[in-house]
Structure formats: structure tokens, C-alpha cells
Amino acid sequence: MHLSWPPPARVALILALLWAIYVLVWTPGPLSLRALGLYPKRLGSTFVGWAATRTLPEAWREPLLGRFAGHFGINLAEAEFPLRGYASLQALFTRRLKPGLRPQDPAAPGAVNSPVDGRIIACGRIEAGTAIQAKGLPYRIAELLKHDPRAARFEGGTFLTLYLSPKDYHRIHVPVEGRVSAVSRVEGELWPVNDASTGNIPRLYERNRRATWTALGTGADEGLEVAAVLVGATHVGGVVIDGRWLGGRPLPKQGGLVVDQLPCAPGDDLGTFEFGSTVVLLIGGPRAKDWTASRTEGDVNVGQRLGAYR
């Protein structure tokens, strides 16, 4: 059987891409962070994003994407398509799952379900306008929600930080029943968002590129207001809010859009990470003091209950 081999330059580009992602994003330790201080993170992320969307020759998809998936532990049995159905590395990362694999937990008063597959790495009360990143490092909610003048409504509420690793499903889903009120974006830096970074880089989440989606709870979630902040990272410049919430308008790189109270339900598409990163979930509103987290650490899947009214 004759195989059509891609040009050597393309093969080298793909291999360089995979190596750069591994070394610069998922190599732990402060030494790698110091090295990243010298690395042109925006330029590098732009290049990696471009390279990740290049179409792979069909004969190379299974061996190349399969090795990448095997190295990071991606569960390909859950993917919507076989490997040959993903034309690029980006397509694999933004894959959908087979229908029915992530059912939403039943509705309950104040129920907030996980918007992602990931790991809860921080959880606590928002006090004096701050939340905790890791190892006692604080960051400011008003700065995290930079284009939202009413950040104080989350005071006394709860924050949960959910980290997505390379193996995880990278689509984000609506966590509550409600009406969407606003979306925004901040064109920040692109430091990595991993255990080494969160424990060593002050105010990481308020410094990095991010997009925010906000909704008022209705029905069983009446009295809550929820913000999902999609935090970008090195080589994870794509923090994408689903077009359903934009009404045909482009999301500005710096600024926000008012959303005309569009209804949302748990499990609806909220956005996508192009590669992996972190979601900071803020739970505020008039009944925030009545809301208690039932999961405060460990792995969680889309649709699993994070907490409810006590």
C-alpha cells in the first residue's frame, strides 16, 4: 500500500508544536516559570494556535494524534469521532463527546452543576473582594471581572476554581438555570495555568487573558448570580464564548456586551477552550450566603452537582 507522506517541514512543525506544549506548559517547577519569563508568550501562543489548526494528512492522524492522546491519557472511547475524523490537533482538543455521556444532575433548589470536566483546585468564600488562588495567594474579584462594574454582588459568595488538564474534554457548559446578562473579554497576559504557576505567580487569574459569561438564576436557581471566567494560558489563547450568547456581534478583545436576558439551562453550550486551562466559577447574588459547596476538591465531570442551597 502506498502512503502519502506529508512534506518534512510540516512533520517538523507538528513535532515542534507537541514538544513546545509539553515543555512550556506542563513541565512543573519554578525553573520552567523563570524560563517562561524570557519566552515571547503571545507570539508563541499565536504560532502554536496557527500550527494546531493545520490539517494533518489522513494517514498521519491515527499515529500522531494517537500518540499524543496516549501520552496525556485522553479517553478516546468518549470522543464523538474516531481519530481519523479529527483533521487537526485543535479539532481533537475541541472534540465533542458521544451523546448522553454527561447527563446533568437533577434540578434542586440553588443547584449549580460543573461546567467542565476537570479538577477542583480551590474553593472558598469571597471575602473583602478577594478569592484565593493557591498557597494563600489572593486575587481581586473586581479585577478578575474587569469590565463588570457590579463585582461587589459576589461579596460573601463562593468561588470554585476548576483546572482542565490536557486529557480533559475542553468544552464548557452552562452550570445553572437562568438568563444570561453579559459577556466580556480581557486581553491579558498568557502565563501557564498549572499547579506550579498558581502557587508561584501572584494574581495570575487577573493578569491572564480571559472571557466571562454571567447569568441570573431563575426557577430552582432564583436568588443566585453566576459568573464563569474562562482563563487563558500559554498556548491557550483561544477562550471562546459560544456564538449563541453574542447575538451575531463580535466579542471585543477588551470590553463587554450586554446580553438580552437569553434563557439558559444546565448543559447548554457556554464556550470552548482551544487547548486547556481553568474556569473560575463565582456564585453570588441575594441568596449567595445560603449556597454551600458539596464538592470542594478532586475530579469532577460536566453536569455533576457542585453545591446547592443548604
Secondary structure, 3 states (H helix, E strand, C coil): CCCCCCCHHHHHHHHHHHHHHHHHHHCCCHHHHHHHCCCCHHHHHHHHHHHHCCCCCHHHHHHHHHHHHHHHCCCHHHECCCHHHCCCHHHHHCCCECCCCCCCCCCCCCCEECCCCEEEEEEEECECCEEEEECCEEEEHHHHCCCCCCHHHHCCCEEEEEECCCCCCCEEECCCCEEEEEEEEECCECCCCCHHHHCCCCCHHHHECEEEEEEEECHHHCCCEEEEEEECECCECEEEECHHHCCCCCCCCCEEEEEEEEEECCCCEEEEEECCCEEEEEEECCCHHHEEECCCCEEECCCCEEEEEC
